[in-house]
Amino acid sequence: MDHTRLNEETARSPCLSENGNIAVKMMATQRRVLLDVLMACWGMGTWLGINGLYVQLPLLVERLPEGWALPASMTVAVQIANIGLLLYALLRRIFTRVKDATYIYGLLMIGALALILNAFLYTKTATVGNTERSMAFLSLTFFAGLVGCTSSVLFYPYLRYFREIYLATYLVGEGLSGFIPSILSLIQGVGGEPECVPSGNFTIPVYPPARFDSTVFMLVLGVLSIASLLSFTIIDSTRIFTSERVSLTAAVKDEEAVQQYSLLHPKWVSILLLMAVLNALSNGVLPSVQSYSCMPYGTRAYHLAVALGTSANPMACLAGVWLPPVPSKALAAMLSVAVVPFVYILTTAVMSPSPPLQHQTSGEALVVLSWVCVLAVVSYARMWVYGWARGGGARGMRACGVATQLGSAIGSLLLFLLVNYTDLFTQPDVCSTVI
């Protein structure tokens, strides 16, 4: 039986292989199918909470007091969840004998509990600085974000003690954390456009209900998170997969054998800058402006852009599993082409609430297509850069992680300030008629 180990050299990418043979390994290598299923289910729990709440935004922006500015506030809450990385590092220094599995149990339980509580509390608001805020939703979003933000430094090291072939199925599970909420959101629908009804001397918007509400949606996500926790429990606490594990000593030796690279090399600097920019876009800029870009074309356009765009990441991941990585020049060409729809997205957001081709089917189709195109290219580019960075060993991965979080934080904070404290992005009154 092949006991190839997962280490910083051989596992070059979460989805992209150096020679395009991960798909072959998945099909041809002797493996335990039950462990594959459990790994995928465990991986699903990483970003399930954040991806699930994100695809609910077309419904939530209509019902929570932040309105179209809600996505910008949500991205900041997720970025603050990166404090989990510091907390984990501190706990490891204080409690040196505590195994990583203990922290993984705790994170998965926090993620499941946050989703279940959010299902019942997301409409609860509080006044902060004379402004009504969705404190319950944003606070619980922070706790859901702890799982995803900490998983990259906690879950991957745990995988080193299993055969390399299970990395792919775990990461397919990570892809499902975006794909399943997207499909569930498409089934849910959005109900339709609001109707203005009289209320005193004014008219107010009344939104048609979706097939099922956000409470049901979040409860389903909570159940899936519990399934992820149970899957990890079986993986970690039972002995039925002992033959699929590798020894601690062998894994450590593999890490020590990795060649060290200078992170000040121009190629490394350019790769890290690209990673920072890509994450500033995907985790900060794009989520914050999507409501302003899509809502003027209708709730359906926003719903489709979010649901289909969120599924772009797992699709990019699967493309990396089954296809060899493209050359760097081809990636540069893809990014150059994606600039065109990206500029169109920013144009529609800045011109909101009266963007080009408003109230036309072609305008709705164009904005949805632009979002799907940009998110697909950015998702694939992030996978490509991540795969390249793994060749630099642990130092390269840490540097890549710093670039990821720094870019995400800068993008989120910048757009939060622009959305909330400037007039660059405008939300109209849906019903402003005086009776």
C-alpha positions as CSV (number, residue, x, y, z in Angstrom):
1,M,0.0,0.0,0.0
2,D,1.3,3.5,-1.0
3,H,1.9,5.6,2.2
4,T,2.9,8.7,0.3
5,R,3.0,11.5,2.9
6,L,1.4,15.0,2.6
7,N,4.1,17.6,3.1
8,E,5.0,21.1,2.0
9,E,6.9,19.8,-1.0
10,T,4.6,17.1,-2.5
11,A,1.3,18.8,-1.8
12,R,2.0,21.8,-4.0
13,S,-1.6,23.0,-4.2
14,P,-5.0,22.5,-2.6
15,C,-6.5,21.9,-6.0
16,L,-3.7,22.3,-8.6
17,S,-1.1,19.6,-9.1
18,E,2.3,20.3,-10.6
19,N,1.9,17.6,-13.3
20,G,-1.8,17.4,-13.5
21,N,-2.0,13.9,-12.0
22,I,-4.1,14.4,-8.9
23,A,-7.3,13.2,-10.7
24,V,-5.5,10.1,-11.8
25,K,-4.4,9.4,-8.2
26,M,-8.0,9.9,-7.0
27,M,-9.2,7.2,-9.3
28,A,-6.3,4.8,-9.5
29,T,-4.8,4.7,-6.0
30,Q,-6.0,2.1,-3.5
31,R,-8.0,4.1,-0.9
32,R,-10.8,3.9,1.7
33,V,-13.9,5.3,0.1
34,L,-15.5,5.8,3.5
35,L,-12.6,8.0,4.6
36,D,-13.0,9.9,1.3
37,V,-16.6,10.7,2.2
38,L,-15.7,11.7,5.7
39,M,-12.9,13.9,4.6
40,A,-15.1,15.7,2.1
41,C,-17.8,16.2,4.7
42,W,-15.3,17.5,7.2
43,G,-13.8,19.9,4.6
44,M,-17.3,21.1,3.8
45,G,-17.6,22.7,7.3
46,T,-14.7,25.1,6.8
47,W,-16.3,28.0,4.9
48,L,-19.9,26.7,5.0
49,G,-21.1,29.4,7.4
50,I,-19.6,32.4,5.6
51,N,-20.5,31.1,2.1
52,G,-24.0,30.3,3.3
53,L,-24.6,33.7,4.9
54,Y,-23.1,35.4,1.8
55,V,-25.6,33.8,-0.6
56,Q,-28.4,35.0,1.8
57,L,-27.5,38.6,1.3
58,P,-30.1,39.2,-1.5
59,L,-32.8,38.5,1.1
60,L,-31.0,40.0,4.1
61,V,-30.2,43.4,2.5
62,E,-34.0,43.9,2.1
63,R,-34.8,43.2,5.7
64,L,-31.8,44.3,7.8
65,P,-31.2,48.0,8.7
66,E,-27.8,48.3,6.9
67,G,-29.6,47.8,3.6
68,W,-27.2,47.6,0.6
69,A,-24.3,48.4,3.0
70,L,-24.7,45.1,4.8
71,P,-22.2,43.2,2.6
72,A,-19.4,45.7,3.5
73,S,-20.2,45.3,7.2
74,M,-20.2,41.5,6.8
75,T,-16.8,41.5,5.2
76,V,-15.3,43.5,8.1
77,A,-16.8,41.1,10.6
78,V,-15.2,38.2,8.7
79,Q,-11.8,39.9,8.7
80,I,-12.0,40.6,12.4
81,A,-12.4,36.8,12.8
82,N,-8.8,36.5,11.8
83,I,-8.1,37.2,15.4
84,G,-8.7,33.4,15.7
85,L,-5.2,32.9,14.2
86,L,-3.6,35.0,17.0
87,L,-5.7,33.2,19.6
88,Y,-4.7,29.8,18.3
89,A,-1.0,30.8,18.3
90,L,-1.3,32.1,21.9
91,L,-3.1,28.9,23.1
92,R,-0.5,26.7,21.5
93,R,2.3,28.5,23.4
94,I,0.4,28.3,26.7
95,F,-1.0,24.8,26.4
96,T,1.8,23.0,24.6
97,R,0.4,19.5,25.2
98,V,-3.0,20.1,23.7
99,K,-3.4,18.4,20.4
100,D,-4.6,20.3,17.3
101,A,-7.6,17.9,17.1
102,T,-9.0,19.5,20.3
103,Y,-9.0,23.0,18.7
104,I,-10.6,21.6,15.6
105,Y,-13.4,20.1,17.7
106,G,-13.9,23.5,19.4
107,L,-14.0,25.4,16.1
108,L,-16.5,23.1,14.4
109,M,-18.8,23.3,17.4
110,I,-18.5,27.1,17.4
111,G,-19.4,27.2,13.7
112,A,-22.4,25.0,14.0
113,L,-23.7,26.9,17.1
114,A,-23.2,30.2,15.4
115,L,-25.4,29.2,12.4
116,I,-28.1,27.7,14.6
117,L,-28.3,30.8,16.8
118,N,-28.2,33.1,13.7
119,A,-31.3,31.3,12.3
120,F,-33.3,32.7,15.2
121,L,-31.5,35.9,16.1
122,Y,-30.4,37.5,12.8
123,T,-33.2,40.1,12.9
124,K,-32.3,41.3,16.3
125,T,-30.8,44.9,16.2
126,A,-29.2,47.4,18.5
127,T,-28.6,51.1,18.4
128,V,-24.9,52.0,18.0
129,G,-24.0,55.7,17.7
130,N,-27.6,56.7,16.9
131,T,-27.7,54.1,14.1
132,E,-29.6,50.8,14.1
133,R,-27.2,47.9,13.5
134,S,-27.7,44.2,13.0
135,M,-25.5,43.3,16.0
136,A,-26.8,39.8,16.4
137,F,-26.2,38.9,12.7
138,L,-22.8,40.5,12.5
139,S,-21.6,39.1,15.8
140,L,-22.6,35.5,14.9
141,T,-21.1,36.0,11.4
142,F,-17.8,36.8,13.2
143,F,-18.0,33.4,15.1
144,A,-18.9,31.6,11.9
145,G,-15.9,33.3,10.3
146,L,-13.6,31.9,13.0
147,V,-13.8,28.4,11.4
148,G,-12.8,29.4,7.9
149,C,-10.2,32.0,8.9
150,T,-8.4,29.5,11.2
151,S,-8.8,26.4,9.2
152,S,-5.9,27.2,6.8
153,V,-3.4,27.0,9.7
154,L,-5.1,24.4,11.8
155,F,-6.9,21.9,9.5
156,Y,-4.1,21.5,6.9
157,P,-1.4,20.5,9.4
158,Y,-3.7,17.8,10.7
159,L,-4.0,16.4,7.2
160,R,-0.2,15.8,7.1
161,Y,-0.8,12.6,9.1
162,F,-2.9,11.0,6.4
163,R,-1.8,9.7,3.0
164,E,-1.5,12.4,0.4
165,I,-4.4,11.1,-1.7
166,Y,-6.9,12.3,0.9
167,L,-5.9,15.9,0.4
168,A,-7.9,16.1,-2.8
169,T,-11.1,14.8,-1.3
170,Y,-10.8,17.1,1.7
171,L,-10.5,20.1,-0.7
172,V,-13.4,18.9,-2.8
173,G,-15.3,19.1,0.5
174,E,-14.1,22.7,0.9
175,G,-15.4,23.4,-2.5
176,L,-18.8,22.0,-1.4
177,S,-18.9,24.6,1.3
178,G,-19.6,27.1,-1.5
179,F,-21.4,24.9,-4.0
180,I,-24.1,23.4,-1.6
181,P,-25.3,26.9,-0.3
182,S,-25.4,28.1,-3.9
183,I,-27.7,25.3,-5.0
184,L,-29.8,25.7,-1.9
185,S,-30.1,29.4,-2.5
186,L,-31.2,28.8,-6.1
187,I,-33.9,26.4,-4.8
188,Q,-34.9,29.0,-2.2
189,G,-35.4,31.8,-4.7
190,V,-36.0,35.4,-3.7
191,G,-39.7,35.8,-4.0
192,G,-39.7,38.7,-6.5
193,E,-39.6,42.5,-6.5
194,P,-41.0,44.5,-3.6
195,E,-44.5,46.0,-3.7
196,C,-45.1,49.5,-2.3
197,V,-48.1,49.5,0.0
198,P,-49.6,52.5,2.0
199,S,-48.5,53.0,5.6
200,G,-49.8,56.2,7.2
201,N,-48.7,59.1,5.0
202,F,-46.1,57.1,3.1
203,T,-45.7,53.9,1.2
204,I,-43.4,51.1,2.4
205,P,-41.9,48.1,0.5
206,V,-43.3,44.7,1.1
207,Y,-41.2,41.9,-0.2
208,P,-42.7,38.6,-1.5
209,P,-41.5,35.6,0.5
210,A,-39.0,33.1,-0.9
211,R,-39.9,29.4,-1.0
212,F,-38.5,29.2,2.5
213,D,-37.1,31.9,4.7
214,S,-33.6,32.6,6.0
215,T,-34.3,30.8,9.3
216,V,-34.8,27.5,7.5
217,F,-31.8,28.2,5.3
218,M,-29.5,28.8,8.3
219,L,-30.9,25.8,10.1
220,V,-30.0,23.5,7.2
221,L,-26.5,25.0,7.2
222,G,-26.3,24.3,10.9
223,V,-27.3,20.6,10.4
224,L,-24.6,20.3,7.7
225,S,-22.0,21.8,10.1
226,I,-23.0,19.2,12.7
227,A,-22.4,16.6,10.0
228,S,-19.0,18.0,9.4
229,L,-18.2,17.8,13.2
230,L,-19.4,14.2,13.4
231,S,-17.3,13.3,10.3
232,F,-14.2,14.7,12.0
233,T,-15.0,12.9,15.2
234,I,-15.1,9.6,13.3
235,I,-11.8,10.4,11.5
236,D,-10.0,11.4,14.6
237,S,-11.4,9.1,17.4
238,T,-11.8,5.7,15.7
239,R,-9.1,3.2,14.7
240,I,-10.7,2.0,11.5
241,F,-8.4,4.2,9.4
242,T,-5.1,3.4,11.1
243,S,-3.7,2.0,7.9
244,E,-4.3,5.3,6.1
245,R,-2.3,7.3,8.6
246,V,1.4,8.1,8.5
247,S,3.8,8.5,11.5
248,L,4.5,11.8,13.2
249,T,8.2,11.3,12.8
250,A,8.0,10.7,9.0
251,A,5.8,13.8,8.5
252,V,8.3,16.0,10.4
253,K,11.2,14.6,8.5
254,D,9.5,15.4,5.2
255,E,9.0,19.0,6.3
256,E,12.6,19.4,7.3
257,A,13.7,18.2,3.9
258,V,12.0,21.0,2.0
259,Q,14.4,23.4,0.2
260,Q,14.4,26.9,1.6
261,Y,13.7,29.8,-0.8
262,S,14.4,33.5,-0.4
263,L,11.1,35.4,-0.1
264,L,12.8,38.6,-1.2
265,H,13.4,37.1,-4.7
266,P,11.6,39.3,-7.3
267,K,9.4,36.4,-8.4
268,W,8.3,35.7,-4.8
269,V,7.6,39.4,-4.2
270,S,5.5,39.5,-7.4
271,I,3.6,36.4,-6.4
272,L,2.9,37.6,-2.9
273,L,1.7,41.0,-4.3
274,L,-0.6,39.2,-6.7
275,M,-2.0,37.1,-3.9
276,A,-2.7,40.2,-1.8
277,V,-4.5,42.0,-4.7
278,L,-6.6,38.9,-5.6
279,N,-7.7,38.5,-2.0
280,A,-8.4,42.2,-1.6
281,L,-10.7,41.9,-4.6
282,S,-12.4,38.5,-3.7
283,N,-12.7,39.1,0.1
284,G,-13.1,42.9,0.2
285,V,-13.9,44.9,-2.8
286,L,-16.2,42.6,-4.8
287,P,-18.5,41.5,-1.9
288,S,-18.8,45.0,-0.7
289,V,-20.0,46.5,-4.0
290,Q,-22.1,43.6,-5.3
291,S,-25.3,44.9,-3.9
292,Y,-24.8,48.3,-5.5
293,S,-23.9,46.7,-8.8
294,C,-26.7,44.2,-9.0
295,M,-29.7,45.5,-7.0
296,P,-30.6,48.2,-9.5
297,Y,-31.3,45.4,-12.0
298,G,-33.6,43.7,-9.6
299,T,-33.5,41.2,-6.8
300,R,-33.3,38.3,-9.2
301,A,-30.1,39.6,-10.8
302,Y,-28.5,40.0,-7.4
303,H,-29.6,36.6,-6.4
304,L,-28.3,34.9,-9.5
305,A,-25.0,36.8,-9.4
306,V,-24.4,35.8,-5.8
307,A,-25.4,32.1,-6.2
308,L,-23.7,31.5,-9.5
309,G,-20.6,33.5,-8.5
310,T,-20.2,31.6,-5.2
311,S,-20.2,28.3,-7.1
312,A,-17.3,29.6,-9.2
313,N,-14.8,28.8,-6.4
314,P,-15.5,25.1,-6.2
315,M,-15.7,24.9,-10.0
316,A,-12.3,26.4,-10.2
317,C,-11.1,23.9,-7.6
318,L,-12.4,21.0,-9.6
319,A,-10.8,22.4,-12.7
320,G,-7.6,22.3,-10.9
321,V,-8.1,18.7,-9.8
322,W,-8.9,17.4,-13.3
323,L,-6.9,19.7,-15.5
324,P,-3.2,20.6,-15.4
325,P,-2.4,24.1,-14.3
326,V,-2.2,26.7,-17.1
327,P,1.2,28.4,-17.8
328,S,1.9,31.7,-16.1
329,K,1.4,33.6,-19.4
330,A,-2.0,32.1,-19.9
331,L,-3.0,33.1,-16.4
332,A,-1.8,36.6,-17.1
333,A,-4.0,36.7,-20.2
334,M,-7.0,35.4,-18.3
335,L,-6.5,38.2,-15.7
336,S,-6.1,40.8,-18.4
337,V,-9.4,39.7,-20.1
338,A,-11.2,39.8,-16.7
339,V,-10.3,43.5,-16.3
340,V,-13.0,44.4,-18.8
341,P,-16.0,42.9,-16.8
342,F,-14.4,44.1,-13.6
343,V,-14.4,47.7,-14.8
344,Y,-18.0,47.2,-15.9
345,I,-18.9,45.9,-12.4
346,L,-17.3,49.0,-10.8
347,T,-19.1,51.2,-13.3
348,T,-22.5,49.8,-12.4
349,A,-21.8,50.1,-8.7
350,V,-20.7,53.7,-8.9
351,M,-23.5,54.7,-11.2
352,S,-26.1,53.0,-8.9
353,P,-29.0,53.5,-8.6
354,S,-29.1,54.3,-12.3
355,P,-26.6,52.0,-14.0
356,P,-26.4,51.3,-17.8
357,L,-29.1,49.1,-19.4
358,Q,-31.3,49.3,-16.3
359,H,-34.8,47.8,-16.7
360,Q,-33.6,45.8,-19.7
361,T,-33.1,42.0,-19.9
362,S,-29.8,42.5,-21.6
363,G,-28.6,44.7,-18.7
364,E,-29.6,42.0,-16.1
365,A,-27.9,39.3,-18.1
366,L,-24.7,41.3,-18.7
367,V,-24.2,42.2,-15.0
368,V,-24.7,38.6,-13.9
369,L,-22.4,37.3,-16.6
370,S,-19.8,39.9,-15.6
371,W,-19.9,38.8,-12.0
372,V,-19.6,35.1,-12.8
373,C,-16.7,35.7,-15.2
374,V,-14.7,37.9,-12.7
375,L,-15.3,35.6,-9.7
376,A,-14.3,32.5,-11.7
377,V,-11.1,34.0,-13.0
378,V,-10.1,35.4,-9.6
379,S,-10.9,32.1,-7.9
380,Y,-8.8,30.1,-10.4
381,A,-5.9,32.6,-10.1
382,R,-5.9,32.3,-6.3
383,M,-5.7,28.5,-6.6
384,W,-2.9,28.9,-9.1
385,V,-0.9,31.2,-6.8
386,Y,-1.5,29.1,-3.8
387,G,-0.2,26.1,-5.7
388,W,2.9,27.9,-6.7
389,A,3.6,29.1,-3.2
390,R,3.4,25.6,-1.7
391,G,6.7,24.9,-3.5
392,G,8.4,27.3,-1.0
393,G,7.7,25.0,2.0
394,A,6.3,26.2,5.3
395,R,7.9,29.7,5.0
396,G,6.3,30.2,1.6
397,M,2.9,29.1,2.8
398,R,3.2,31.4,5.9
399,A,4.2,34.3,3.6
400,C,1.3,33.5,1.3
401,G,-1.1,33.4,4.3
402,V,0.2,36.8,5.5
403,A,-0.3,38.3,2.0
404,T,-3.8,36.8,1.8
405,Q,-4.9,38.2,5.2
406,L,-3.3,41.6,4.6
407,G,-4.9,42.0,1.2
408,S,-8.3,40.9,2.5
409,A,-8.1,43.3,5.4
410,I,-7.1,46.3,3.3
411,G,-9.8,45.6,0.7
412,S,-12.5,45.1,3.3
413,L,-11.6,48.2,5.4
414,L,-11.2,50.4,2.4
415,L,-14.6,49.5,1.0
416,F,-16.3,49.7,4.4
417,L,-15.1,53.3,4.7
418,L,-16.1,54.2,1.1
419,V,-19.6,52.6,1.5
420,N,-20.4,54.0,4.9
421,Y,-18.7,57.4,5.0
422,T,-18.8,58.7,1.4
423,D,-21.4,59.3,-1.2
424,L,-19.6,57.2,-3.8
425,F,-22.2,54.4,-3.6
426,T,-25.9,55.2,-3.3
427,Q,-28.9,53.2,-2.2
428,P,-32.3,54.6,-3.4
429,D,-35.5,54.6,-1.5
430,V,-37.5,51.7,-2.9
431,C,-40.8,53.4,-1.8
432,S,-40.6,57.1,-1.2
433,T,-44.0,58.2,-2.3
434,V,-45.8,60.6,0.1
435,I,-49.6,60.0,0.3
